[in-house]
Amino acid sequence: MSGPTVAVIGAGFSGLLTTLNLLRMSPDISVQLIERRGVFGLGPAYATGNPKHLLNVRLSNMSAFPDQPRHLADWMAEQPAWFARDEFITRGDYGRYLAHLLDQALRSDREGERLSLIRGDVSAIRPHEGGWKIKLDGRSSTTADAVVLAQGNLSPAAPSGLDPELVGSERYLGDPWRALDALPADADDILLIGAGLTMVDVAIALRQPGRRFTAVSRHGLLPRSHGSTIMPPRRRTFVGSPAQVFRQARLAARTEDWRSVVDDIRHSARDLWSSWPLPQRSRFLRHLRALWDNHRHRLAPGVAREVTAMLASEELEITAARITALRLDKNKVEAVLKHRGDLQPRPYRFDAVINCSGPTGDVAHSREPLLVDLLKEGLAAPAPLGLGLAVDPEGRLIDGRMLVHSRLFAIGPLTRGLFWEATAVPDLREQAVALARHVINAIQKDTASFGDLAGVRLHHGSPAYDSPLTA
């Protein structure tokens, strides 16, 4: 097939759904799905085989396709075995569903011309003959007419005061998903950095008799739980600044279940976020983000019950504190914590420390080779407030000169600076549909302007830029 090619970098949920929608919407486009881990269709969250790891959203709202809300439920009904608690299936079962979607796409592509799976680590992309040249692992390369960055969540930021000697030891685990395999056998007293959903996953997975966890975060807030039943949407309208929306939400929660109120805010979160000028967004992040995340990203009821049991048995302690130092002391980790309200920090000793602080959004400090290269070359720019990359409403990257790339896109957490809600499946599946449409339109626009893409790639002008970004 000699039609236009789109390279999707990252084969987790965002990359897979973008790929599937591109193939569904256009019979002419072929897709190169590139993944460095070699595991296609499964991000770290869905590659787990631990039956205690449940989805944080009910089965009924996890279909991959917004126009087919029963797609997942119908597929599950045909499976010989699966597990659910309180309408929440395991992440492993959801991973099998995503693998099934990829397998279906590969089976439909009988000639192997429309979907290519490429294992490799993309180190750089460059404008090339009207398209893009994609460098893989410093050795090989491929080309495409358009590129979509779908790298998912970036690695957690290193905590302040982290000693390099500790980083190089087995006592510090910067990747929480490696904890099951890499935790030292004698680690019974474990420090968890962060108190959100990742911390809960790690604590539940590593729970065993005699083991104790201390979770530290600035606010010490544990994620709330979903209710036992689905609350019908009210679709209230919230307007105004972050402080005004917060007051409206508190007033509504006096007479309604707070979950219903938060869900109504979530449905209009993107519009609210886009209506706030930069100073108001900054104030939201400083003063209300922790509270929002605590109520917005909830635990499945069964998981919440297990966490409650761990708190009651003192297997888990949540504390509000700031880490000022982390260092290796013989075979122990010395952590210096400044608790809220204390004048002086206090030292504690642990057997190991796991960074569960959640993904960073600050691309300016990312060590991701492709992002480092894009920023260095001026092909991309950080979004304000440390929230991913600068993009326009169609998901097109904005470069260092504030010019919009015509066929270089991003999806998912990298676009939080503009869209805010860009991490959960219900939001990502909608974004994937819209992005696929924008990519196809961009290619069609260039085809109409410069000739048939079915022959050679465009040779005239730069593919990278459309027009200056205007306010």
C-alpha positions, 0 to 999 in steps of 0.5 A, spaced: 500 500 500 502 506 498 498 511 501 500 516 507 503 513 513 502 515 520 507 513 525 504 513 532 510 513 538 507 509 544 503 503 544 499 504 550 492 505 551 492 512 547 497 510 542 493 503 541 486 507 540 489 512 536 491 507 531 485 503 531 481 510 530 485 512 524 484 505 521 477 505 522 476 512 519 480 512 513 481 506 508 488 509 505 492 510 511 497 505 514 500 506 521 506 504 524 505 503 531 512 504 535 513 501 542 520 501 546 518 495 551 515 491 545 509 490 549 503 493 544 497 495 547 498 494 554 501 500 558 504 499 565 497 499 568 494 494 564 500 489 564 499 487 571 497 480 573 495 481 580 488 480 581 488 485 586 489 491 581 482 493 579 480 498 574 478 505 578 472 506 573 466 501 572 466 496 567 460 500 564 464 506 562 470 503 560 469 501 553 474 503 548 469 506 543 465 512 545 460 510 540 459 503 542 458 503 550 457 496 551 463 494 547 467 491 553 461 488 556 459 484 550 466 482 550 467 480 557 460 476 556 464 471 551 470 470 556 470 463 559 473 466 566 474 473 569 474 477 575 470 483 578 468 486 584 463 491 585 462 492 577 470 493 577 474 488 573 481 487 574 486 491 570 489 484 567 482 483 564 482 490 561 489 488 558 486 482 555 481 486 552 486 491 549 490 486 546 484 483 543 483 489 539 490 489 537 489 482 534 483 484 531 486 490 527 492 485 525 487 480 523 483 485 519 490 487 515 491 480 512 496 483 507 500 486 513 500 493 509 496 497 513 498 496 520 506 495 522 508 493 529 515 496 530 519 495 537 524 500 538 526 506 542 525 513 538 531 518 540 529 523 535 524 525 529 526 530 524 523 534 518 524 529 512 521 530 504 515 533 506 514 528 512 518 526 518 524 521 519 524 517 525 530 515 528 530 508 532 535 506 537 540 510 534 541 505 529 535 504 524 530 509 522 523 510 518 519 515 515 512 517 516 507 523 513 505 524 520 507 523 527 503 522 533 506 522 540 502 517 545 508 516 550 503 516 556 505 518 563 512 520 564 516 517 570 515 520 577 520 526 578 525 524 583 524 527 590 528 532 593 534 531 597 535 524 594 542 522 594 546 519 588 548 513 592 541 511 594 539 511 587 544 506 585 542 501 590 537 496 590 534 500 596 531 505 592 526 503 586 524 509 582 519 505 578 513 503 582 511 498 577 518 494 578 517 493 585 514 486 585 520 484 582 526 488 585 524 489 592 529 486 597 527 480 600 529 483 607 524 489 606 519 489 611 519 497 613 517 501 606 517 508 605 512 510 599 513 517 596 506 519 595 499 517 597 495 516 591 492 511 586 499 508 585 501 508 592 495 504 593 497 499 587 504 498 590 501 497 597 496 492 596 501 488 591 506 488 596 502 486 602 504 480 606 505 478 614 510 483 618 510 488 612 509 495 614 508 501 609 509 509 611 506 513 605 508 520 605 505 526 601 505 533 602 497 533 604 497 526 606 490 525 602 488 518 601 484 517 594 476 517 596 472 511 594 467 510 589 460 509 591 456 502 592 451 504 586 452 509 580 449 516 581 445 518 575 448 525 572 445 531 574 449 535 569 449 541 573 453 547 570 459 550 574 462 557 572 467 562 574 474 562 577 476 555 581 474 558 587 467 560 585 467 553 582 469 550 589 464 554 593 458 552 588 461 544 589 461 545 596 454 548 596 451 542 591 454 537 596 450 539 602 444 536 598 447 531 593 452 525 593 459 529 593 461 524 587 455 526 583 457 533 584 464 532 582 462 527 576 458 533 573 464 538 574 469 533 570 464 533 564 465 540 564 472 540 566 475 542 559 471 548 558 472 550 565 480 549 564 480 553 558 476 559 560 481 560 566 487 565 565 494 562 566 494 565 573 487 562 575 490 555 573 496 556 577 492 558 583 488 551 582 494 547 581 497 550 588 491 550 592 485 545 589 489 540 585 490 535 591 483 536 593 480 535 586 485 529 585 483 526 591 475 526 589 476 525 582 481 519 581 477 514 586 478 507 588 474 501 587 470 499 593 473 493 594 480 496 594 478 501 598 475 496 603 482 493 603 486 499 604 481 501 610 483 494 613 491 496 612 490 502 616 486 499 621 491 494 622 497 499 622 500 495 616 499 502 612 500 509 615 499 515 611 502 522 613 503 529 611 510 531 610 515 533 606 521 529 604 528 533 605 533 528 605 534 521 602 540 517 603 543 510 604 546 508 611 549 501 610 543 497 609 538 502 611 534 508 608 535 514 612 529 519 610 528 526 613 521 528 614 518 535 615 511 534 618 506 539 617 506 543 623 513 541 626 519 546 626 524 541 625 525 535 620 525 528 623 530 522 621 526 515 620 529 509 617 526 504 612 528 498 609 527 501 602 523 506 599 519 506 592 517 512 588 509 512 588 509 520 587 505 519 580 507 521 573 511 528 572 508 533 567 514 537 567 517 535 560 523 541 561 526 536 566 524 529 563 530 524 561 525 521 556 530 521 550 525 524 544 522 529 549 529 532 550 531 532 543 525 535 541 526 541 546 533 541 544 532 542 537 526 547 538 521 542 535 517 542 541 516 547 547 513 546 554 506 547 556 506 553 561 505 550 569 509 544 567 503 540 564 506 537 558 507 540 551 505 546 548 499 544 543 493 547 539 486 545 540 487 540 534 493 536 538 498 539 534 505 541 537 507 548 538 514 549 537 519 554 540 518 559 535 510 559 537 509 556 530 504 550 529 506 543 526 501 541 521 502 534 522 506 533 528 501 531 534 500 529 541 495 525 545 494 524 553 498 526 559 502 530 554 496 535 552 494 536 559 496 543 559 491 545 554 486 539 555 487 538 563 483 532 563 487 527 559 489 521 563 483 517 564 480 512 559 473 515 558 477 522 556 482 519 552 477 515 548 474 521 546 481 524 545 483 519 540 477 519 536 478 527 535 485 526 534 485 521 529 480 526 525 485 531 525 490 527 523 486 525 517 484 532 515 491 535 516 493 529 511 488 531 506 489 538 506 496 537 504 494 532 499 489 537 496 494 543 496 501 539 494 498 533 490 497 526 491 501 523 497 500 516 494 506 516 490 512 519 493 512 524 499 511 531 499 518 534 496 516 542 497 516 546 503 517 544 510 512 539 513 512 542 520 509 548 520 502 551 518 502 558 521 504 562 527 500 561 533 495 567 535 491 568 541 
